[in-house]
Amino acid sequence: MHVKKTFSNKTFNFFVVFILTIGFIMPYTAKAYKNISASDVRDLITTSSPVIIVDVRSPQEYYSGKIPTSINIPIEIFESQIKDKSIPKTTQIVVYCQKGNRSSRAAKILDDLGYTNVYNLGSIGNWPYDLVK
């Protein structure tokens, strides 16, 4: 009696390599930070829950108009400054910049450092409310 194989050895080997590759790559490519809306950021600011709002633009950009309660840590020194501040890893942190590129980099840095409540507002243009000068 002849039993028909459903998978060839070549196909089986491909699936094994594929699964192992996914298992090694996925933990490093998946982002843990989340995008957040301006209204949700405003809610975080007005509630009693501690939140740090970080503007990662240059100081000149920051002082031209910023989100209330935000602090400025330019992206060029962001990682070293965050490490120096010893902020608890569970702190809610929102990042933003001019167009969204630098804030995405900052969110990834925080994620890589083990922060678990990281939010990316992206562009300051997403903030429809009053800015502080």
LUMMIBA-195679 format. One record per residue (C-alpha): x, y, z; residue in three letters. Coordinates in nm, 3 decimals. Example, Ala and Ser with C-alpha at 12.3 -4.5 7.8 and 13.67 -1.06 7.14 Angstrom:
BEGIN
<atom east="1.230" north="-0.450" up="0.780" rest="ALA"/>
<atom east="1.367" north="-0.106" up="0.714" rest="SER"/>
end
This chain:
BEGIN
<atom east="0.000" north="0.000" up="0.000" rest="MET"/>
<atom east="0.134" north="0.343" up="-0.101" rest="HIS"/>
<atom east="0.071" north="0.648" up="0.121" rest="VAL"/>
<atom east="0.063" north="0.981" up="-0.057" rest="LYS"/>
<atom east="0.278" north="1.254" up="0.104" rest="LYS"/>
<atom east="0.099" north="1.583" up="0.156" rest="THR"/>
<atom east="0.423" north="1.779" up="0.195" rest="PHE"/>
<atom east="0.753" north="1.719" up="0.024" rest="SER"/>
<atom east="1.072" north="1.747" up="0.226" rest="ASN"/>
<atom east="1.154" north="2.066" up="0.038" rest="LYS"/>
<atom east="0.818" north="2.222" up="0.130" rest="THR"/>
<atom east="0.851" north="2.110" up="0.491" rest="PHE"/>
<atom east="1.201" north="2.259" up="0.517" rest="ASN"/>
<atom east="1.075" north="2.587" up="0.370" rest="PHE"/>
<atom east="0.800" north="2.611" up="0.633" rest="PHE"/>
<atom east="1.041" north="2.535" up="0.916" rest="VAL"/>
<atom east="1.283" north="2.804" up="0.798" rest="VAL"/>
<atom east="0.995" north="3.049" up="0.745" rest="PHE"/>
<atom east="0.852" north="2.996" up="1.095" rest="ILE"/>
<atom east="1.194" north="3.026" up="1.257" rest="LEU"/>
<atom east="1.268" north="3.345" up="1.060" rest="THR"/>
<atom east="0.937" north="3.502" up="1.160" rest="ILE"/>
<atom east="0.999" north="3.403" up="1.521" rest="GLY"/>
<atom east="1.330" north="3.586" up="1.523" rest="PHE"/>
<atom east="1.233" north="3.892" up="1.319" rest="ILE"/>
<atom east="0.888" north="3.979" up="1.457" rest="MET"/>
<atom east="0.999" north="4.073" up="1.809" rest="PRO"/>
<atom east="1.241" north="4.325" up="1.662" rest="TYR"/>
<atom east="1.016" north="4.483" up="1.401" rest="THR"/>
<atom east="0.686" north="4.517" up="1.586" rest="ALA"/>
<atom east="0.632" north="4.855" up="1.747" rest="LYS"/>
<atom east="0.486" north="4.871" up="2.094" rest="ALA"/>
<atom east="0.412" north="5.243" up="2.088" rest="TYR"/>
<atom east="0.075" north="5.367" up="1.968" rest="LYS"/>
<atom east="-0.042" north="5.663" up="1.769" rest="ASN"/>
<atom east="-0.269" north="5.896" up="1.963" rest="ILE"/>
<atom east="-0.520" north="6.165" up="1.870" rest="SER"/>
<atom east="-0.499" north="6.525" up="1.986" rest="ALA"/>
<atom east="-0.822" north="6.491" up="2.181" rest="SER"/>
<atom east="-0.681" north="6.192" up="2.368" rest="ASP"/>
<atom east="-0.363" north="6.388" up="2.446" rest="VAL"/>
<atom east="-0.575" north="6.677" up="2.575" rest="ARG"/>
<atom east="-0.766" north="6.432" up="2.794" rest="ASP"/>
<atom east="-0.439" north="6.297" up="2.934" rest="LEU"/>
<atom east="-0.324" north="6.652" up="3.013" rest="ILE"/>
<atom east="-0.648" north="6.744" up="3.191" rest="THR"/>
<atom east="-0.683" north="6.426" up="3.397" rest="THR"/>
<atom east="-0.491" north="6.349" up="3.709" rest="SER"/>
<atom east="-0.292" north="6.069" up="3.547" rest="SER"/>
<atom east="0.076" north="6.159" up="3.515" rest="PRO"/>
<atom east="0.185" north="6.215" up="3.157" rest="VAL"/>
<atom east="0.495" north="6.365" up="3.001" rest="ILE"/>
<atom east="0.448" north="6.547" up="2.669" rest="ILE"/>
<atom east="0.778" north="6.574" up="2.480" rest="VAL"/>
<atom east="0.840" north="6.801" up="2.184" rest="ASP"/>
<atom east="1.142" north="6.661" up="2.000" rest="VAL"/>
<atom east="1.184" north="6.962" up="1.769" rest="ARG"/>
<atom east="1.468" north="7.214" up="1.794" rest="SER"/>
<atom east="1.445" north="7.479" up="2.068" rest="PRO"/>
<atom east="1.369" north="7.744" up="1.802" rest="GLN"/>
<atom east="1.073" north="7.539" up="1.674" rest="GLU"/>
<atom east="0.959" north="7.467" up="2.030" rest="TYR"/>
<atom east="0.951" north="7.833" up="2.135" rest="TYR"/>
<atom east="0.761" north="7.933" up="1.822" rest="SER"/>
<atom east="0.459" north="7.743" up="1.958" rest="GLY"/>
<atom east="0.422" north="7.435" up="2.175" rest="LYS"/>
<atom east="0.156" north="7.212" up="2.326" rest="ILE"/>
<atom east="0.072" north="7.320" up="2.684" rest="PRO"/>
<atom east="0.269" north="7.132" up="2.954" rest="THR"/>
<atom east="0.516" north="6.995" up="2.698" rest="SER"/>
<atom east="0.889" north="6.986" up="2.754" rest="ILE"/>
<atom east="1.153" north="7.016" up="2.484" rest="ASN"/>
<atom east="1.410" north="6.743" up="2.428" rest="ILE"/>
<atom east="1.549" north="6.773" up="2.073" rest="PRO"/>
<atom east="1.576" north="6.441" up="1.892" rest="ILE"/>
<atom east="1.956" north="6.482" up="1.860" rest="GLU"/>
<atom east="1.996" north="6.442" up="2.237" rest="ILE"/>
<atom east="1.673" north="6.258" up="2.311" rest="PHE"/>
<atom east="1.806" north="5.914" up="2.401" rest="GLU"/>
<atom east="2.080" north="6.038" up="2.635" rest="SER"/>
<atom east="1.842" north="6.284" up="2.806" rest="GLN"/>
<atom east="1.576" north="6.018" up="2.862" rest="ILE"/>
<atom east="1.837" north="5.782" up="3.008" rest="LYS"/>
<atom east="1.964" north="6.061" up="3.238" rest="ASP"/>
<atom east="1.616" north="6.144" up="3.370" rest="LYS"/>
<atom east="1.548" north="5.794" up="3.513" rest="SER"/>
<atom east="1.178" north="5.812" up="3.427" rest="ILE"/>
<atom east="0.983" north="5.504" up="3.541" rest="PRO"/>
<atom east="0.924" north="5.270" up="3.245" rest="LYS"/>
<atom east="0.545" north="5.272" up="3.298" rest="THR"/>
<atom east="0.512" north="5.652" up="3.272" rest="THR"/>
<atom east="0.278" north="5.773" up="2.998" rest="GLN"/>
<atom east="0.490" north="5.961" up="2.744" rest="ILE"/>
<atom east="0.358" north="6.142" up="2.437" rest="VAL"/>
<atom east="0.600" north="6.261" up="2.169" rest="VAL"/>
<atom east="0.547" north="6.503" up="1.880" rest="TYR"/>
<atom east="0.747" north="6.708" up="1.631" rest="CYS"/>
<atom east="0.695" north="6.922" up="1.320" rest="GLN"/>
<atom east="0.596" north="6.658" up="1.064" rest="LYS"/>
<atom east="0.598" north="6.324" up="1.248" rest="GLY"/>
<atom east="0.935" north="6.180" up="1.146" rest="ASN"/>
<atom east="1.132" north="6.280" up="1.455" rest="ARG"/>
<atom east="0.848" north="6.181" up="1.689" rest="SER"/>
<atom east="0.839" north="5.835" up="1.530" rest="SER"/>
<atom east="1.213" north="5.803" up="1.594" rest="ARG"/>
<atom east="1.165" north="5.919" up="1.954" rest="ALA"/>
<atom east="0.878" north="5.673" up="2.010" rest="ALA"/>
<atom east="1.095" north="5.390" up="1.879" rest="LYS"/>
<atom east="1.381" north="5.495" up="2.108" rest="ILE"/>
<atom east="1.146" north="5.487" up="2.408" rest="LEU"/>
<atom east="1.012" north="5.150" up="2.297" rest="ASP"/>
<atom east="1.367" north="5.013" up="2.260" rest="ASP"/>
<atom east="1.450" north="5.143" up="2.609" rest="LEU"/>
<atom east="1.158" north="4.945" up="2.754" rest="GLY"/>
<atom east="0.896" north="5.214" up="2.806" rest="TYR"/>
<atom east="0.549" north="5.060" up="2.793" rest="THR"/>
<atom east="0.310" north="5.359" up="2.765" rest="ASN"/>
<atom east="0.447" north="5.547" up="2.466" rest="VAL"/>
<atom east="0.223" north="5.749" up="2.235" rest="TYR"/>
<atom east="0.309" north="5.928" up="1.912" rest="ASN"/>
<atom east="0.100" north="6.233" up="1.825" rest="LEU"/>
<atom east="0.315" north="6.285" up="1.516" rest="GLY"/>
<atom east="0.296" north="6.634" up="1.372" rest="SER"/>
<atom east="0.219" north="6.939" up="1.582" rest="ILE"/>
<atom east="-0.020" north="7.015" up="1.297" rest="GLY"/>
<atom east="-0.240" north="6.739" up="1.441" rest="ASN"/>
<atom east="-0.298" north="6.964" up="1.745" rest="TRP"/>
<atom east="-0.607" north="7.177" up="1.665" rest="PRO"/>
<atom east="-0.605" north="7.353" up="2.001" rest="TYR"/>
<atom east="-0.421" north="7.663" up="2.119" rest="ASP"/>
<atom east="-0.043" north="7.656" up="2.133" rest="LEU"/>
<atom east="0.165" north="7.824" up="2.401" rest="VAL"/>
<atom east="0.448" north="8.060" up="2.310" rest="LYS"/>
end
